[in-house]
Amino acid sequence: MSNDHLTEKLDAFVTLSEPQFAFLINAPWGSGKTHFIKKWASSGKDHIYVSLFGIKSAAEINEALVHAMIEQCKVAVKLNPQTTKMFEGVFRKFTGAQIDATSIYQKQVLKDLPSIIIFDDLERSKMTTAEFLGAINQFVEHQKKQVILIANEEEIKEDDDYERTKEKLIGRTVSIAPNIDDALSAFI
């Protein structure tokens, strides 16, 4: 089964300069939603992909984004922990002030996020619904990014807060059908 309807909707979504909402791709596990979005995004889209599997806090989301930026070579300089500690020590010695170079670096990297941010595995996050939707809202509302969420909504709906908090952030939900042809050709 084809999911061309999703391609059209995603293409329309990413043309919005300030969408004011996130786009959710909903499908059960094994339906190929991650494969689909990675294939769609790799066709010249300025994007970053992050899995929220096991993420426990907004700070961990930011760390995952920084690591993804480094992996996708969207960051010119990778921070070395030993160099960071040395820099912090020298700075403290000469100025008497204490700084967190890692935090400063992280803030700088996050300023240069691509226009499209893809968050996968929402249902596998260790955060409550209110926490992860609140953390993701900063990218939609404050940074004006085009945020695409990927999840199995049935697993999230078990949380009573989901329906109530979803309406503030998620403006469009599209479900996809398993793509048997792609799965079969990959398997063979």
N, C-alpha and C positions, 0 to 999 in steps of 0.2 A: 504494500500500500504506500502511496506517495504522500509526503508531507509538504507538498508545494505551497499549500495555504500558509504554512508556518513561515516559509522563506519570504513570501510576500508581506506578511504582517511584521516580521522582524526588519525587513528592508525599510518599510514605512516608518517603523518605530525609530530606527537610528537616523532618520532624516530630521526628526524633531530636534530643534536646537536646545530647548529646555523642556523636556517632557513632563516634569513634575510628578511622575509616577514610575514605578518599576514594571517590567514585563515579566510575567511568570510562564515558564513552560512546564506544564504538568503532565506527568506520565508515570506509570508504574515502573519499578525496577526492571531492567532488562529490555526496555522498549527502544533503546538506542538514542535517547535524548542527548546524552553527553557526546556521543559520536556525531550526531547531527549538528549540534551547536559548534563543535570544534571544526567540522568541515565548513560550515557556513562562515564562521569567523575567519578562517584561514584564507578566504577568498578576498584578501586585501583590506580587511576591516582593521581599524586602529583599536585594538582591544587588549584586555588582560583577562586571563581565566584563573579562577581560584576555587579550589574545593574547600568547603566548610566542614568536611569530615573531621570530627573530633575537636573542633574549635570550641573553646570555653569562654572567650571574652572578646570584646571589641578590640582590645590591644592585640590579641592573637590574629584577628582579621587583618589588622594593619601589618603585622609581621608577615602574614601569608602573602599580602599584596606586595610588600617589599621583596620577598624571596622570589615571587613570580616575575617582578620587574627585572630582577637580576638574571633569572633563568632565561627570560625572553630577550636579554641584552638590550633592555630599554634604559639601563642605568650604566653610565660610563665607568663608575668606580665602585668596586665591591669593598666593603669595609672589613678590615682584618681586626679581630678582637684584641690581639696583642698590641697592634698599633694604636687602637682606640684607647686602651688602658694607659699606654705610654703617653699619648697626647693629653689625656685627662690629668695624669700625674704632673707633667711639665707645666700645664696650664695652672694647676693648683699651686705648684711651687712658686711660680713667678707672679701670680696675681692674688693668691690666697683664696680665690673663688673655686667652687666645685661645679663642674659641668657634667652633663650626660651626653657625650659625643654620639652615642648610638641613637639616642632620642632625637637629637638635632639632625642627624643623617636621615633617619626614618621620615621625619617631617618634610625634609627637602625632597626625598624620593616621592613621597605621596603627593606633593604639589604637581608632579609631572605625570600623573596617571593618564592613561589614554581616555578617550571620550567614551568608550564602551567598556563596562566592567561586567564580567560574567561570574556569578556566584553559583556554584553547583553544590549539590548534596545538602540543601537546607535541613532536610529531615534527619541528617546524620550529625548535625551540630549538637554540642553538649549544652548549648545556651537555651534559655526559655524562649518562647515565641516572641515575647515582648522585647527581650534583650537583642535577639538577632535582627528582628525587624527594625528596632530602634537604631542599632549600629549601622545597618544598611541604609537607613533613611538619610544619614549624613551625606552620603554620596549622591542621593537623588535631590534632596531639598537644598542642601548647602553648597555642594560642589557642582550641581547641575549636570551630572553624568547620566548617560543612558545605561541603566542597570538592568541586566537580564538575569533572572533567577531561574534555577532549574531544581525541580523537586518532585517528589511523589506526595501530592497534597493529602492523600488519604492518610498517610502516616503523621502528618502535621496536624490534621483536623482533630486528632485525639486530644490535643491541648485545647481547653475551653477558651483560652484567650485568642486563638488563631483567627477566627472569623471576625472578632471585634477589632483586632489590631491590623489585620490584613487590609481592611478598607482604606486606611490612611496611606498606605504605601503602594500597594499593588493595584494598578489601574487597568491592567489587561491580563487575562489568563487564557492561554491557548493549550489545549490538550493535543497530544500527538498519539498516533497509532504506531504499533511496532512495525518496523520496516523489515518484513520477512526476506525480501529480495537481497537487501544489503547484508543481512545477517547470514543468509545462506551462502552468498558468494564469499564472505569473509571466512566462514566455516570451511568451505570446500577449498 
